[in-house]
Amino acid sequence: MTAPQHSTSFIDQVRSGARRPSFTGRRTRIVATIGPASDDASTLASLGFAGIDVARVAMAHGSIEDCLARIRRVRAALPNIPIMADLPGPKVRSSSFPEGGVVLTEGDTLLVSDAQHFPSSNGSELGVNVDGGVGHLVEGEALIIGDGGVTLKVVTPGEVLTAEVTCGGRVQGRPGITIPAHPMVAENPTPEDLERITALVAEGVEAIAASFVRSAADVDAIRAAIGDPQILLIAKIETREAVEHIDDIVRAADGVMVARGDLGVRCPIEDVPSLQKQIIRAGVRFGRPVITATQMLESMIHNNVPTRAEVTDVANAVLDGTSAVMLSAETAVGQNPTLVVETMSKILRRAEQDFDYVGWGANLGVQEISGDRSSSLRITASITGAGWRAALEEDAAAIIACSHSGTTVRSISRFRPSMPIVAVTKTDFRARQLRMSWGVAEVIVHPSEDSYVLTYAALDRLLDQGLVAPGDVVVVLAGSRDTVHPMTDTVRLLRVQERG
């Protein structure tokens, strides 16, 4: 990483006078997976009250029609919450286990074959939707179910093979099946995902998460299939190949997800904490939101209190700089989804009290966020970096970012400023997307193209809410739209005046 461009005297000066942030709003976003336990209207409303920022719908579970119906229920109950649809990608999955799942015990044996042979799975039979069946597996090879909690070992190979449970546990739904000895070579996007993408674009979701991307070429292919440039494309990092190409993937995508489940079975599990930090840093450095996912509060699927290790894990993700944390089964099938979100919010707020807001931005520096040093994105990075420095020096009460595409907001967000970010944009669709970004305290929708009009509309709202007071300084970031490549090219400091 390029050495920070800020002088030691500047940072020491800011640190010496820095006050603990007075803004008490939560900055780190919560992504909650919506499933059978949470997709009725009353539970969705309670999740919104508890503080979810993004609703995730996993397209791997249920038909396209079922998933679209779930998306519509979310939209009806939570119209201001962005929806992220998660594509399965070229992932091998089991056929469905019965409702409630089954417990596989160490030493049990199962018959394993393709999903056509075993269209449903149970405690003695496992169907796998792998191309060419399982006849290529040899004695001793492992099959890992889900995120690594349950493992089988091939005992007798064949088109219908026998496998022994070497690590037991409960399995439910249609968990992924990982065969570590075999590389992933399937096309991405898959034909099934292309069908899903068509439906999701028509439905108007704000973001689509793409599973098992291995390179920027995968991201480009999925983006071409989406077609609509307004929809955010989130690249899930869950393979060794993706980690090796992380900068190229981040440049090509609109955001990334640290998908620790598959990452932990495709890479040495002891590497996952270091990889998490690497992926978060790369995403934020390039001005992309980063979601940290998998087993964050997993014990709360069945319990009312998380483990101490889970609380520490969530807090460390905040200190790593993650933009968002994701709940999966905890809210999709857990016994008390609302309590999980409330608990997550408390942990995040407490962790944010110890975040090094000055040090993060200083160590980040005004990094290049595109491959071309002369690009409009680099100008945006430089101007928002100047805005961050000005906000620190003047102890600004807020940063107002006027943004049509969202780039200005995401670029200033990467500096993790201690003061709230207020986004001003033109459409409700963009406003929902901007609620996915770290530190955004308020999103204001205003139809004007004039940055001055947008700024004073924001100031009026902030005065009404008590986030600023007369005499406070605010930093305003705005851009040009009359160039070939729109960019953030203006930073202003305003002192809030009494309203006449």
N, C-alpha and C positions, 0 to 999 in steps of 0.2 A: 504494500500500500504506500502511496506517496506520502512523504513526511508532511505533517501539518504546516500550513502556511501562516498560522497565527503566531505572533511573537509571544515569548514568555511573559513580557511585561503586561501585555493586554490581558492574558488569561489570569495572571496573578492579581491584576487590578480588579477584574470582574469578580474573581473569587473572594477577594478581601471585602468587597461590598455586597456580595450576593446574599439575598435573603431567601429563605425557604419559600417556594412558590405558594402564594396565597390562594390561587385558584384550586378549588377542591374537586373539580369535576374529574372523572376518570378519563385517562388518555388512551390506555390500551383497550382495543376493541374485543368484544366477545362474539365469536361465531358459534351459533348453536345449531346442531343438526336436528331437523324436524322429522319425527317418525311416528309410529303408532301411539306412543305415550304422550305425544305433545301436539298433535295436529288438529285437535278439536278447538272450537272457537274460544272457549273459556281458558284453556291452558295457554293458547297462543297469546291471549290478552295478558295473562299473568306473566308470561315470559317477557313480553314487551315492557310491562311495568317493572319487572326485576332488572331489566337493563340489557337485553340482547341487542347487538348492533347489526348483525348479519344473520339471516336465516339460510342454512345450508340444506339442500335437498339432494340426497344421494341417489343417483339414477341407477345404481347397481341393484337396488332392492325394489322389486315390483315392476310392472309394465310401464311403458311410456305414459299410457293413459292414467294409471294410478299416480304416477309422479306429477303429471300436469294437474291432476285434481288436487293434490297436496299443495302445489305451488299456488293454485287459485285460492285455497283456504287461507294460506299465509297472507296473500295479497289482500284478501277481504278483511282479515282481522288486524293486520299490521301494515297499512298502506304506505307508511313512511320508511319501512325497513327494507334494505336491499336484499335480493335473493341471489344466492350463489348455487347454481346447479353443478353437481359433481359427476363428471363422466366416469364410467368404470375403466375405460381404456382397455388395452390388450392384456387384461388380467385373467389368469386362470381362476375359476371359482368352482365351488362345490354346487351340486344341486341342493335344493332347499331341505333344511332340517325341519322337523315338526315344530309347531308353535311352542315357545318355551324352551326349545333346544333340547339337547341330550348331553349327558355327562359321559365322557370317554375316560376310562380308568387305565392306568399303566398296566400293561400285560394283556389287555384286550386285543383281539384280532378282528380285522375288518376285511371284507372283500371290496376291492377298489376297481372301478372300470369307468368308461366314459359315461356322460350324463344320459345318453340314449339308452344305455343298458340299465343304469340306475337313475331314473328320472327324479327320484327323491332320495335323500340320505337319512340314515338313522344310526342306531348304535351298532349295527353289524354290516351295513353297506354304505359305501361312499361313492357318489357319482361326481365325476370331474369333467368340466367342459373344456378339455384340452384337445387341440387339433391332433389328429392321428392316434388318439387314445393314450393309454398308459403302458402299452406293450413294449416301449423302448426303455423303460426303467429296469435297472438291474438290482440284484440282491444287495442290500445294505444302503441303498440310496434313501434319502429322507424326503418326506412330504410334510411341510409345515402348514398348519391350518391357522388362518387368521394372522395375528401379529406375533406369532411365535410361542404362544402359550401351550399349544397342543402340537405334538410331533409324532409322526408315524415313521416306521422303518420297513422298507420292502423286505419281506421274508421269502416269498415265492413269486418270482416274476411271471408275467403273462398278460394277455389281453384283459383277463379278470385276475388281478394279482391279490395276494394276501399280504397285509401289512399289520405290524404290531405297534400298539401304542407305547411309545417310550416316554412320553411326557403327557399326562392327562389334563383334563379340564372340561369346562362346559363349552359347547359350540352351538350356535344358533344362526338362523337366517341363511344367507348364502356367503359364507366367509371365503376369503381368497385362499388359494392353495399355491404355495411357493415350493418349487423344486430347485434348490440352490445349485445343483450340479449342471443345470441347463440354462443357457443364456436366453434372454427374451428377444425373440426375433420377429414377433408379429408386427403387422402394419399398424401405424398410429396416425390418423384416427381409424378405428375399425369400421366396417360397414354398419354395424349396429349403432356405433356412436354417431356416424353421419346422419342416421335417421333421427337420433335423439337431438342432435344439433339443430336440424331443421325445425323440429317442434319447439325447441327452447327459444330460438330466435323469434319465431312467430308469437311465442308467449310473452316476450319482452323482458326476460330476466336481465338483471344488471351485470352479472358475472357468470362465467363458465370456468370451472376448474378442470384441467386436463390431466389425467393420470398417466404415469409412466413415460413422461417425456424424457428423451435421452439426448436430445440435441436441439439447437435452434431450428433445424430443419423440421423436426416434429412440431414445434410451436408454430412455425410458418404454415405448415400443412393444415393444422387445426384452425388457425386464424383464417386461412383462405376458405375453409369449409363454413366458418361462422359468417363471413361476408360483411357483417355489420361492424364498422370500426368503433362504434360507441360502446359495444359490449366489452367489458374487461375480461382478459384471458389470464387465468391464474395457472401457472405451471407447477405441478406437484413434483417435488424432488424426492425420489424414492428409489433411485438406482445408483450404482457406482458410476455408470456412464454420465448420468446427469450431474453428479458432483464434479466430475472431471471437466465438464463443459459449462460450469455454473455461470461464468460471466457472459458467455454467448447466449445462454438461455435467458438470463435476467434481462439482457438488452432486448431480446425479442418479445418477451412477455410483458404484461402489465402488472404482474405481481407473482409471488412465489409462495408455495406452502412447504414447510418442513414436515413431510409425511413420515413421521418417525416409525410407524408400524412396519411398512415394507422396507424402509431404509435399514431398520434394525435386523431384518432377516436376510437382506442382500449385501450388507456390509457387516464387518465385525461389530458386535453390539457395543463393545467398549469404545468404538469410534463415534458413536452417535452424539454424545455431548459436544465433542469437538466439531463434528460436522454441522450440528445445529448452529453453533456460533459462527462458523464460516458462511453458511447459507444466509443467516440473518444479516451478517455484515455486508455480504455482497448485494443482497436485495435492497437494503436501506441505502447503501452507498450509491446505487444507481437510481434512487428515488422511486423504488417500487415497494408497495406494502408487502409485508411478510407475515404469514400465518403459521404459528407453531401448533402442531396437531398430534393427537394420539395419546391416549391413556393419561390425560392431564388430571382428571379427577375420577378415574375409573372405578374406584371403590364405592363411589356414590351412586353407581348403578343400583346397588342394593342397600347401601348404608346412608345414614343421615349426616355423617361426619367423614371428611376425607382423612387419609393417612397423613402423618407429618411429612413423609417423603413427598407426597403429591403436592402439599402446600409449598414445600421448598422448591419443587420442580417448577411450579407456576411462577413463583417469585423470581427464580433464576432466569426464566424466559423473559420476564420484564427487564431484568438487569442486563440481559444479553441484547436488549433493544428491539425485541419483537414488536410488530405493529398490532398483532391480534393473537389471541389464543382460541383454540377450537375445542368444543365439546362434541363428542360423537355419540356413542351409545348412552352416555350419561343423560342426554336429553331426548334421544330418539326412542329408547326403550326402558329407561331408568324409572325407578319407582317414584321419584319426586323431581321432575325436571326444573321446576321453579326454584326449589331450594338449592339445586346445583348452581344455577345462574347467580342467585343471591350470594352463595358462598364464594364463587369465582370472583364476583365483583369486589367483595371485601378483601380478598387476597391481593387482587390487582391494586386496589387503592393503597393498601399498606405498603406494598412493594414499591409503588411509585414515589412514596415519601423518601426513599433512599436512593432513587435514581440520580446519577451524576449528570444533570442537565447541561452544565457548563462543559465538563470534560468530554461528554459524548460528542458535541458539535466541534470542539477544538480538535479532537483526535480524528474526526471525520474529515475536516478540512473541506475546501471547495473542490470536491472530486469531480473528475470527468464523468458524466453520466451518459455519454454516447461514444461511439468509436471515432467520431470526426471532431477534432479539436476546434474547428471553426463552425460547428453546427449551432443551430438555435438552441438545442438542449444544453450546450455548454454555457451559452450566454444566460439561459435560465438558471443554471446552477450557480453561476457567479453572482447574479443579482440577488437570488434568494439567500446566498451565503452572506452578502452584504447586509441584507435585511436582518438576518439572524444576529450579526455582530452589532448592528445598530440597536436592535431590541435589547440586547444585553447591556450595552453601554448606557442607554437611556432608561433602563429599567422599565421598559414599555409595559403597559397594562394588557395589551393584546396585539396580535398580528392579524390584519385584515388582508385576505388573499382573494382578489377578483379573478375568477378563473372560468373560462368557457369549457375547456377540455378536461380540467382537473389537474393538469401538469403542474401549475403553480402551487396548488395546495400540497400535492405529494412531494414536490421538491423542497418546500420549506419544512414540511413535516419530518423529513429525513434528518434534520438538525436537532430534533427533539427539544424545541424551545420550552422554557419553563412557563411561559405565559400561554393563554389559550389562543388557538388558531380559529379565526372566524372566516368561513368560506362564503363567497357571494357568487352565485351562478344564475343561469337563465332558466333552467328547466327542472322540473321535479325529478326526472330520470337522473340527471347529473347530480342533483342534490342527494338522492339516495346513495349513489355511488360514493360520493365524498364522505358519507358517514362511515365508510369502511376505513378511512385514513386515521392514523394515530394522531391524537391531540386535537382533533377538530371538535370544538365545543359547541359550535352553532353553524348551521347552514341556512343561508338566506337566499330565497329565490326572488329575483327581480329581473324584469324583462329588458331593462335598459342596456345599451351597448357602451354607454359612457361610464368610464371608471370613476369619475367624480360623483356621478349620481349614485353609483353602486356603493361607494365609500360612505357617503352621508346617510344612505339608507341603513347601512350596517351600523354606523354610529348611533343612530336613533334607536335601533333595536338594542344595542349594548347598553345604552343609557337606561332604557326601560327596564332591562333585566338586572341592572346594578353591576354589570361586569366592568364598566368603566365609569369614571366620575369626572366632572369638570376639573381641568388641570392635568389630567393624565396624558401621557404620550402614547400614541399608537403608531405602529409601523404599517404602511400600506404597500402591498405588492400588486402590480398590474402589468398587463401585457399589451402588445400590439397585435392587431388582426389584419393590418393593411400590408403585410409582407407576405412573401411566398411561403415562408416558414414561420408561423406564429410563435412568439416567444415572450417570456417575462423579461421586460427591459426597463421597468420603472420601479424605484423604491422611494417612498416618501415618508417623512415623519410629520405627524400632525399632533397638535395639542388640543385636547377636547375642550370645547367651549360650552358655556351655559347656553341652553336653548332659549331663544327669544320668544 
